[in-house]
Amino acid sequence: MRLIAWTPEDLQRRLSEVIEVYGEAMGHSGADLQARAGRFAAHVRRPDVRGVATLTTDGQLLGFGYGYPGGPGQWWHDQVSSALDADQRKLWMTDPFEIVELHVRPAAQGHGIGAQQLSALLKMATGETALLSTPEADEQKSRAWRLYRRFGFSDVLRHFLFPGDFRPFAVLGRPLPLD
């Protein structure tokens, strides 16, 4: 197994595998995955995308993650920014790196792959803060939540509803750089 840096072109070239890993990790299928493929393809065209992938020795994709600098005019950035007060916006949204996706195939979870990917992304990140959103879950039972807390992510917003999604999300953040 090996962790590698991935370019936007790598993500685009292996988009079907990326979508497969995302679907397995998030429990999505069908039309939702088709819509997600379009979003991923648009994301990787943004400036300064940073990505990582974990591959088996024979090249199978076990996990991936990517992010980019956030700013006004981007949907996620604007949704989160509008829910914060002025002091929170100044702290979190002035120069953020947004971790857009971080996923590991369920069969490969529990072996440190997510931690390696997150560490690598945070080391590549630009900006003053790193932000991400994740579905609300029991922090003690959720591997994702335990991972984010281990990496020093704190609450920015809790039980936030993004337009078009019925699930409540947490927005978590941490200062950069990674120690």
N, C-alpha and C positions, 0 to 999 in steps of 0.2 A: 504494500500500500504506500502511496506517495502523495504528498500535498504539493500542488504546483500553483504558481500564479497563472491566471487566465486573462487573456485579453478580451475585449468586446467581440473580436472576430472568433475566438475560441467558443465563447458562449453562443454566438449566433450559429456557428457551424454545427454545434452539438445540441441545438435547441430542443430537438425531440427527446433526447435523453434528459436534458434539464427539466423539461415538462414532466417526464415520467417520474423523476425523483421527487419533484414538487408534489405531484399527485399522490404518490405513495406516502410522503411525509405528512401532508396536510389532509389526506382522506378525500381528495377531490377527484372528479372524473368528468368525462363527457364535455358538454358545452363550456363548462367553467374552465376546463383546461385549455380549450381552444381560445377563449378570451384571454387567459393568462399568457398564452404564447405570444399574442399580439402585444401585450404590455411589456413582456420581457424583451421582445425585439425592439420596441421603442426605447426602453430604458438603456439598452447597450449602445445606442447612438448618442447618448448624452456625453458631454465632455468629462474627462477625468474619471471614467468608470474604473473601478478596481475590482478584480474578481479572483477567486480561488476555486480550486477543484481538488477533490480527493479521488484518486484512481486506484484500481486494483493493479497488480503487476501486469495483467493482460489488457489494461486500458478501460475496464468497465467503470463507469461513473458511480461512485458511492455517495458523494455529497458535493455541494457547491455553495458558494455565497458570493454576493456582489453588493457594491454600494457606490455612491457618488456624492459629490458636494451638493447640498440642498440650497435652494434659494427661492425668493419670491417668484410667483408665476408657475411653480411646479405644484401639481395637485396635492400631493401628500403634505408638502411643506405648508401650503396655504391652509389646508384643513386644520392641521395641528396648530399653526401659528394663530389662527383666528380663535382658538379655544383657550389661549393663554392670556394672562394679563401682561401689561407692559414690562414688568420686571422679569417675568419668566421668559418672554420673547427675547429680551436683551441677553439673558443668560444662555438660553438654549438655541435660539434661532439665528443669531448673528452670523455665525460661520460654522454651520453643522456639516458633518459627514453622515449621510443617511445610509444605514445598513438596510438595504431593500429586501434582500432574500438571504437566508441561511438555512440550508436543509441537508439532512442526512437520511438515506434510505432507512426505514425502520429496522430492517434486519441487521444493519451495520451500526445502529445506535448503541450507546453505552460503552464505547471503546475509545473515547477521547477525540473522535473525528470532529465533532462540532466545536470543541474547545480549540483544537488546532486551527480550524478554519476561522473562527472568530478572532483568535489571537493574530493570525496573519492579516486579516482584514483591518483590524485596529492598528496594526503596525504600518500598513500601507495608507491609512486614512489621512486625509488632509483636514485642516480646520481646527477649531477650538473644542468642539464637542462631537460625540457620536450619539446618534439617535436611532431608535428602531421602534416598531410597533409589533405587538404579539397578542394573540387572543388571551383574554383573561382566563386564568386557570388556577388550580390549587398549587401554590408555590412550592409546597413540599412534595407533591406528586409529579409535577411537570419537569421533565428533564430540561426543557428549554428555559424555564424560569430559573431553575437552579443554576444553569450555566450563566445566564445573564447576571444573576446576583453575584456569582463567584468572580465575575469580571468587573464588578463595581458599578453596575447599572442601577440607578435609583429611579423612583417614580417621577415622571413629568406630568402625566395625565393618567387617570384610572377610569375605567368603565366608559371609555370614549366610543361613540358610535360614528363610524365613517358613513357617509351617504352611500346607499346601495348595499349595505351589509347589516344584517340584523344582530351580529355577534358583537358584544362589547370587547374593546381592545384596551390594552395598556400601552402607553408610550413611555419608553424608558430611555434614560440618557446617562452619559458619563463624560467627564472631561477627557480631553486628549492632550498630550500623547499617552499611549499605554505605557505604564511603568515597566 
